[in-house]
Amino acid sequence: MNIITLKDISNERIKRIKEIVKFHYDLELTDEDIKTMDKMLTRINTQSTLHDQRIINNFVTQEIRKNLLKYRDKIGSINYERILMDKLIFHFLSYADNCYDFGIPIASISLCRTALEAGLRERLAEVMAKKESTNASKIPKLMWKYMRDLQKDDLTKLISKAKKERIIKNEFEKIFQNLKFKTDESRRILDKFIHGDMVWITDFVSDREDTRVIGAQNILDEKKIIMISAIDKIAVEVLKGTTKIAEILYFKNNFKNL
């Protein structure tokens, strides 16, 4: 029988991870933080660069989730978990987190877009159903009727209707304002990334920073590297924004004193 001994993560790799998360995500980690995360994640090849990236990604998503955890302490873990398990936006947001943790940022962006649309449809249906009836037993059927009515509405229309119902104000514009590009609204930017529009994405990045790739074989190779790097950065921003919208829909407005 072969026995695999998992070695402790080296000091060199710990230092590298700390430098990366500080530079890219402005997170301060201790050696023990990294050692604990390293042991939590299943690994076979302890020298794998992808394993180190998974450690980094998990710290990033942990940091993003922190803002929601304060509600668990205030309303109790049972009520908190009930909301997370019951509402669609948290289902898809959880999938998006997992995709980023496993190094699939493009899937994370796509699932965040799904989370926003599904979350707004469900919340709108819930609010409209409760306006029509105070009978709790009738709410699910009414919600289903309104969700059918909202089925064909895209994100732009859903946001507009959510504003009319006073579910949100201008949070979408404020939260995703850093994603605006030229004449495009931030919600359309998500489509460009989801569809892998390389020309648009590289223009988006070049408009914001002086990006150069050392060692690229040719211009096409350089643009692909820029696109992949941009997708990771945007995935983090979109995860942050989607988490904030989820908080507004189901926590912040309902627990304003927290």
Legacy VTK file of the C-alpha trace (Angstrom):
# vtk DataFile Version 3.0
C-alpha trace
ASCII
DATASET POLYDATA
POINTS 258 float
0.000 0.000 0.000
1.299 3.449 -0.935
1.179 6.025 1.843
1.128 9.699 0.825
2.584 12.066 3.378
1.348 15.616 3.072
4.124 18.036 3.844
3.561 21.371 5.528
3.395 24.285 3.144
6.820 25.899 2.786
7.725 29.330 4.132
8.508 30.470 0.589
4.999 29.613 -0.601
3.433 31.236 2.476
5.344 34.427 1.766
4.284 34.368 -1.897
0.601 33.883 -1.015
0.713 36.726 1.529
2.264 39.059 -1.037
-0.332 38.159 -3.701
-3.405 38.651 -1.493
-1.993 41.901 -0.123
-1.177 43.324 -3.547
-4.304 42.176 -5.444
-6.981 42.031 -2.726
-5.596 44.189 0.103
-5.950 41.354 2.623
-3.564 40.855 5.532
-2.990 37.165 6.297
-0.912 35.507 9.002
1.218 32.416 8.512
-1.300 30.464 10.602
-4.193 31.613 8.395
-2.474 30.138 5.363
-1.385 26.944 7.113
-4.951 26.328 8.299
-6.435 26.915 4.847
-3.755 24.709 3.317
-4.774 21.820 5.572
-8.490 22.388 4.932
-8.147 21.992 1.168
-7.645 18.464 -0.110
-4.428 18.140 -2.064
-2.261 15.451 -3.618
0.484 17.493 -5.231
1.633 19.860 -2.483
3.825 21.772 -4.929
0.929 22.586 -7.236
0.598 26.227 -8.252
-3.151 25.654 -8.658
-3.355 24.566 -5.033
-1.797 27.851 -3.928
-4.286 29.705 -6.106
-7.142 27.813 -4.452
-5.852 28.928 -1.054
-5.856 32.540 -2.259
-9.329 32.258 -3.830
-10.828 30.795 -0.656
-9.499 33.694 1.425
-11.002 36.154 -1.063
-14.488 34.627 -0.942
-14.307 34.301 2.853
-13.645 38.022 3.079
-16.586 38.804 0.775
-18.970 36.669 2.850
-18.030 38.376 6.138
-20.565 41.158 5.685
-23.424 38.647 5.696
-22.223 36.797 8.781
-23.042 39.711 11.082
-26.732 38.948 10.501
-26.280 35.371 11.693
-25.065 36.686 15.033
-28.045 39.074 15.331
-30.970 36.959 14.106
-29.656 33.547 15.107
-28.083 30.814 13.036
-31.376 28.979 12.383
-33.110 32.027 10.862
-29.950 33.001 9.014
-29.478 29.547 7.467
-33.182 29.360 6.614
-32.907 32.517 4.504
-29.750 31.307 2.773
-31.283 27.912 1.993
-34.685 29.261 0.937
-33.863 32.214 -1.339
-32.680 31.729 -4.919
-30.149 34.542 -4.933
-28.175 32.797 -2.192
-28.324 29.446 -3.994
-26.724 30.846 -7.131
-24.367 33.070 -5.149
-23.116 29.974 -3.333
-22.453 28.273 -6.677
-20.626 31.402 -7.847
-18.446 31.372 -4.717
-17.586 27.722 -5.277
-16.660 28.326 -8.901
-14.280 31.103 -7.910
-12.804 28.959 -5.115
-12.045 26.233 -7.661
-10.471 28.658 -10.130
-13.319 29.150 -12.635
-13.901 32.924 -12.505
-15.850 33.111 -15.785
-18.428 30.679 -14.354
-18.548 32.794 -11.201
-19.436 35.904 -13.233
-22.134 34.019 -15.144
-23.685 32.622 -11.963
-23.656 36.053 -10.331
-25.662 37.355 -13.267
-28.075 34.447 -12.779
-28.239 35.154 -9.043
-29.162 38.795 -9.648
-31.953 38.019 -12.110
-33.389 35.062 -10.188
-33.098 36.956 -6.915
-34.920 40.020 -8.168
-37.707 37.937 -9.740
-38.298 36.050 -6.514
-38.156 39.152 -4.316
-40.487 41.080 -6.635
-42.940 38.191 -6.694
-42.822 37.975 -2.905
-43.476 41.699 -2.404
-46.303 41.805 -4.984
-47.932 38.671 -3.560
-47.933 40.095 -0.029
-49.506 43.312 -1.312
-52.320 41.286 -2.872
-53.012 39.030 0.105
-52.255 38.832 3.814
-53.180 35.144 3.907
-49.880 33.290 4.346
-51.256 30.105 2.804
-52.019 31.934 -0.467
-48.596 33.611 -0.816
-46.751 30.724 -2.551
-49.400 30.388 -5.273
-49.471 34.155 -5.815
-45.676 34.267 -5.936
-45.662 31.583 -8.609
-48.173 33.605 -10.657
-46.008 36.736 -10.457
-42.817 34.825 -11.201
-44.471 33.612 -14.413
-45.351 37.214 -15.255
-41.720 38.269 -14.665
-40.276 35.341 -16.603
-39.365 37.268 -19.756
-38.045 40.401 -18.044
-34.314 40.943 -18.373
-32.111 42.423 -15.655
-32.750 46.018 -16.764
-36.526 45.621 -16.497
-36.272 43.757 -13.201
-34.194 46.559 -11.694
-36.720 49.141 -12.905
-39.645 47.208 -11.395
-37.755 46.644 -8.129
-37.265 50.408 -7.872
-40.983 51.029 -8.428
-41.781 48.554 -5.654
-39.193 50.316 -3.434
-37.265 47.084 -2.980
-34.102 48.882 -4.079
-33.145 52.462 -4.830
-29.995 53.165 -6.824
-27.890 50.414 -5.273
-27.135 48.674 -8.570
-25.643 51.818 -10.073
-23.620 52.579 -6.935
-22.358 49.044 -6.352
-21.405 48.313 -9.940
-20.421 51.832 -10.991
-16.745 50.846 -11.324
-17.787 48.418 -14.084
-19.203 51.141 -16.324
-17.383 51.538 -19.621
-17.921 54.373 -22.080
-21.648 54.381 -22.948
-22.372 50.890 -21.610
-24.245 50.408 -18.363
-22.638 48.153 -15.775
-25.204 45.362 -16.169
-24.277 45.047 -19.867
-20.620 44.697 -18.955
-21.402 41.324 -17.368
-22.645 40.053 -20.734
-19.380 41.008 -22.416
-17.372 39.010 -19.902
-19.771 36.057 -19.904
-19.556 35.799 -23.700
-15.768 36.078 -23.723
-15.669 39.141 -25.989
-11.867 39.354 -26.064
-11.618 42.593 -28.068
-14.097 44.385 -25.819
-12.497 43.052 -22.615
-8.969 44.079 -23.597
-10.239 47.550 -24.519
-12.020 47.671 -21.142
-8.770 46.851 -19.322
-6.584 49.162 -21.423
-8.921 52.075 -20.719
-8.262 51.647 -16.984
-4.592 50.778 -16.692
-1.361 50.509 -18.630
-1.270 46.750 -19.172
1.812 45.078 -20.614
2.589 41.400 -20.916
6.219 40.360 -20.690
7.076 37.222 -22.641
3.964 37.027 -24.821
4.624 35.215 -28.097
2.555 37.595 -30.216
-0.218 40.191 -29.983
-2.979 37.556 -29.897
-1.236 35.729 -27.054
-0.839 39.035 -25.216
-4.536 39.920 -25.568
-5.623 36.489 -24.319
-3.440 36.856 -21.218
-4.916 40.309 -20.544
-8.446 38.939 -20.949
-7.880 36.036 -18.547
-6.358 38.354 -15.950
-9.282 40.773 -16.304
-11.857 38.017 -15.887
-10.391 37.102 -12.502
-10.433 40.714 -11.270
-13.974 41.326 -12.501
-15.173 38.071 -10.921
-14.089 39.382 -7.512
-15.848 42.720 -8.055
-19.021 41.033 -9.280
-19.037 38.622 -6.326
-18.747 41.590 -3.964
-21.542 43.448 -5.739
-23.897 40.466 -5.927
-23.360 39.742 -2.231
-24.258 43.344 -1.389
-27.439 43.148 -3.494
-28.402 39.889 -1.769
-27.841 41.609 1.578
-30.125 44.498 0.562
-32.892 42.191 -0.692
-33.121 39.982 2.375
-31.182 41.431 5.298
-30.352 45.128 5.299
-33.848 46.454 4.582
-35.442 43.964 6.967
-32.951 44.471 9.779
-32.120 48.164 9.503
-31.003 48.424 13.102
-28.173 45.897 12.644
LINES 1 259
258 0 1 2 3 4 5 6 7 8 9 10 11 12 13 14 15 16 17 18 19 20 21 22 23 24 25 26 27 28 29 30 31 32 33 34 35 36 37 38 39 40 41 42 43 44 45 46 47 48 49 50 51 52 53 54 55 56 57 58 59 60 61 62 63 64 65 66 67 68 69 70 71 72 73 74 75 76 77 78 79 80 81 82 83 84 85 86 87 88 89 90 91 92 93 94 95 96 97 98 99 100 101 102 103 104 105 106 107 108 109 110 111 112 113 114 115 116 117 118 119 120 121 122 123 124 125 126 127 128 129 130 131 132 133 134 135 136 137 138 139 140 141 142 143 144 145 146 147 148 149 150 151 152 153 154 155 156 157 158 159 160 161 162 163 164 165 166 167 168 169 170 171 172 173 174 175 176 177 178 179 180 181 182 183 184 185 186 187 188 189 190 191 192 193 194 195 196 197 198 199 200 201 202 203 204 205 206 207 208 209 210 211 212 213 214 215 216 217 218 219 220 221 222 223 224 225 226 227 228 229 230 231 232 233 234 235 236 237 238 239 240 241 242 243 244 245 246 247 248 249 250 251 252 253 254 255 256 257
